[in-house]
Amino acid sequence: WLYRRIGKLHKKFIFENIEDRELFVKLKIVNETSSVSVKGCGVDTRYYQPLSDKSPADKLIFTFIGRLLYDKGIREFVEAARIIRSDNPSIEFWVVGELDDGNPSTVDRDELVHWVDEGTIVYHGFMKDVRPVIAQSDCIVLPSYREALPRTITEAMSMEKPVITTDTAGCRETVDDGINGYLVTLKSTESLVQAIKKISNLTEEERKEMGKRGREKAVAQFDDQIIADQIFGVVKSIIDEK
């Protein structure tokens, strides 16, 4: 209702993924000419460069980076970690992020402590600069229920890391399945486990090649200069109309 009300007052709506724009057009909140989609807010591919600091060859690290919300798929990540580590305890699952106490979807603090105490995850807390963790990881995982466009995933791609995320709005725009990572079924621990196993079964060279293809995609589609130019072009066209 609110979007319908304000829709009449705006010349352009800018969406951060294609599917949200299509949804708003379908619901007749906006029309084709008053809406445009860009690929998220962009990633600084010069800042998120590939780094050489990697995990030891005998240890694979899968890392979740984000606010600790159930909607981000953190519970599925932990459940998958528990299953994988029951067969292969040498694989580690790292979590980087903080609790968001003002959000109804925030992870229960006692549950987080339990995950750590049972050894399912290695919890690093909040980190202002996530590049060192991405560099040490073999794959970045975000099984989110929905995103505008997952910044964590584009940052990992920019640093030449394979990624796993959900086959849902926003997330699916980042991954060419089997090329730079894998897409998994929404809210499915089983699907996530299978994707993690696929990454684990790749050779180190195959994972590197997957990461390189991810960076190529990040530079070509998600670079913040590209996104900034697109938004500037939209604003300029509106100003020029006046």
C-alpha positions in Angstrom: 0.0 0.0 0.0 2.8 2.4 0.9 4.7 1.6 -2.3 1.6 2.2 -4.3 1.1 5.6 -2.7 4.6 6.9 -3.2 4.9 5.3 -6.6 2.9 8.0 -8.2 5.3 10.7 -6.8 8.5 9.3 -8.2 9.9 9.4 -11.7 12.1 6.3 -11.3 12.4 3.4 -8.9 15.9 1.7 -8.9 15.9 -2.0 -7.9 19.0 -3.9 -6.9 17.9 -7.1 -8.7 15.8 -8.0 -11.7 13.2 -10.1 -10.0 12.1 -7.4 -7.5 11.6 -5.0 -10.4 9.6 -7.6 -12.3 7.5 -8.2 -9.1 6.7 -4.5 -8.7 5.8 -4.2 -12.4 3.5 -7.3 -12.2 1.7 -5.8 -9.1 1.4 -2.6 -11.1 3.1 -0.6 -8.4 5.5 0.7 -11.0 5.6 0.4 -14.8 8.3 -0.6 -17.2 9.3 3.0 -18.0 9.4 4.2 -14.3 11.6 1.4 -13.1 15.2 0.1 -13.7 17.3 -2.6 -12.1 21.0 -2.5 -11.4 23.1 -5.3 -9.9 23.2 -4.4 -6.2 25.2 -1.5 -4.8 28.5 -2.7 -6.3 31.7 -4.1 -5.0 35.1 -2.4 -5.0 37.0 -4.9 -7.0 40.3 -3.0 -6.4 39.9 -3.3 -2.6 38.7 -6.9 -2.7 41.6 -8.3 -4.6 42.8 -11.9 -4.5 45.2 -12.5 -1.6 47.7 -15.4 -1.2 46.9 -16.1 2.4 45.1 -19.4 2.1 44.2 -22.4 4.4 46.6 -25.3 4.6 46.1 -27.9 1.8 44.9 -30.5 4.2 42.2 -28.4 5.7 39.1 -26.9 3.9 37.3 -23.9 5.3 33.7 -22.9 4.5 32.8 -19.5 5.8 29.5 -17.7 6.5 29.8 -13.9 6.7 26.8 -11.8 7.6 24.5 -10.7 10.4 23.5 -13.7 12.5 19.9 -13.9 11.4 17.9 -17.1 10.7 16.7 -15.5 7.5 20.3 -15.5 6.3 20.3 -19.3 6.4 22.7 -19.5 9.4 20.8 -22.5 10.9 21.0 -24.4 7.6 24.7 -23.6 7.4 25.3 -25.0 11.0 23.1 -28.1 10.3 25.1 -28.8 7.1 28.4 -28.3 9.0 27.3 -30.8 11.7 26.5 -33.4 9.0 29.7 -32.8 7.0 32.0 -32.8 10.1 30.5 -36.1 11.3 32.2 -37.8 8.3 35.1 -35.4 7.8 36.0 -33.5 11.0 39.0 -31.9 9.2 36.7 -29.6 7.3 36.1 -26.4 9.3 33.1 -24.1 9.2 33.7 -20.5 10.2 31.1 -17.8 11.0 31.8 -14.1 10.9 29.2 -11.6 12.0 27.3 -10.2 15.0 23.9 -10.7 16.6 21.3 -8.1 15.7 19.3 -7.8 18.9 16.8 -5.4 17.3 15.8 -7.9 14.6 13.1 -10.5 15.3 15.0 -13.0 13.2 18.3 -12.8 15.2 19.9 -16.0 16.3 19.3 -16.9 19.9 22.5 -16.2 21.9 22.4 -19.5 23.8 22.0 -21.4 20.5 25.1 -19.6 19.1 27.1 -20.6 22.3 25.9 -24.2 21.9 27.1 -24.3 18.2 30.5 -23.1 19.3 30.8 -25.3 22.4 29.9 -28.4 20.4 32.7 -27.6 17.9 30.4 -27.3 14.9 31.6 -23.8 14.0 34.5 -21.5 14.6 33.0 -18.2 15.6 35.1 -15.1 14.8 32.6 -12.5 15.9 32.3 -9.1 14.1 35.1 -8.1 11.8 35.3 -4.7 10.2 37.7 -6.0 7.5 36.6 -9.5 6.3 39.3 -9.8 3.6 41.7 -11.9 5.7 39.0 -14.4 6.5 37.9 -14.6 2.9 41.5 -15.1 1.9 41.9 -18.0 4.3 38.6 -19.6 3.2 38.1 -22.1 0.4 34.5 -21.2 -0.2 32.1 -18.5 1.1 28.5 -19.7 1.8 25.4 -17.6 2.2 22.2 -19.7 2.2 20.0 -16.6 2.6 16.2 -16.7 2.1 16.3 -13.5 0.0 18.6 -10.6 -0.8 18.6 -7.5 -2.8 22.0 -8.7 -4.1 24.3 -10.5 -1.6 27.3 -8.2 -1.0 29.2 -10.9 0.9 29.0 -13.1 -2.2 30.2 -10.5 -4.6 33.1 -9.6 -2.3 34.1 -13.3 -2.2 33.8 -13.5 -6.0 36.0 -10.4 -6.3 38.7 -12.2 -4.2 38.5 -15.3 -6.5 36.7 -17.6 -4.1 34.0 -20.1 -5.1 30.6 -19.3 -3.6 27.5 -21.2 -2.5 24.2 -19.3 -2.2 20.5 -20.0 -2.6 18.5 -20.2 -5.8 16.3 -17.2 -4.9 15.7 -13.6 -5.8 18.9 -11.5 -5.7 21.2 -14.4 -4.8 20.8 -16.3 -8.1 22.1 -13.3 -10.1 25.5 -13.8 -8.6 26.1 -17.4 -9.5 26.4 -19.3 -12.8 25.8 -22.7 -11.3 28.8 -25.0 -11.6 30.9 -22.2 -13.1 31.8 -19.8 -10.3 29.9 -21.7 -7.5 26.7 -23.5 -6.8 23.1 -22.6 -6.2 21.1 -24.5 -3.5 17.5 -25.0 -2.8 15.9 -22.5 -0.4 15.9 -23.7 3.3 17.3 -27.1 2.3 20.1 -28.4 4.5 20.4 -31.5 2.2 20.9 -29.3 -0.9 23.5 -27.3 1.0 25.3 -30.4 2.1 25.5 -31.7 -1.5 26.9 -28.3 -2.7 29.6 -28.3 0.0 30.5 -31.9 -0.9 30.9 -30.8 -4.6 33.3 -28.0 -3.6 35.2 -30.4 -1.3 35.6 -33.0 -4.0 37.2 -30.5 -6.4 40.9 -30.4 -6.7 42.7 -27.2 -5.5 43.3 -26.2 -9.1 39.6 -26.7 -9.9 38.6 -24.5 -7.0 41.1 -21.8 -8.1 39.6 -21.9 -11.6 36.1 -21.5 -10.3 37.3 -18.6 -8.2 38.9 -16.9 -11.2 35.7 -17.2 -13.1 33.9 -15.6 -10.2 36.2 -12.6 -10.2 35.8 -12.2 -14.0 32.0 -12.0 -13.4 32.4 -9.6 -10.5 34.6 -7.2 -12.5 32.3 -7.4 -15.5 29.0 -7.0 -13.8 29.2 -6.0 -10.1 32.1 -3.5 -10.0 31.0 -0.4 -8.0 32.1 2.0 -10.8 29.8 0.2 -13.2 26.8 0.4 -10.8 27.6 4.0 -9.9 27.7 5.0 -13.6 24.3 3.3 -14.2 22.7 5.1 -11.3 24.3 8.4 -12.3 22.9 7.8 -15.8 19.4 7.3 -14.4 19.6 10.5 -12.3 21.1 12.5 -15.2 18.3 11.5 -17.6 15.7 12.7 -15.1 17.5 16.0 -14.6 17.9 16.4 -18.4 14.1 16.0 -18.8 13.6 19.1 -16.9 
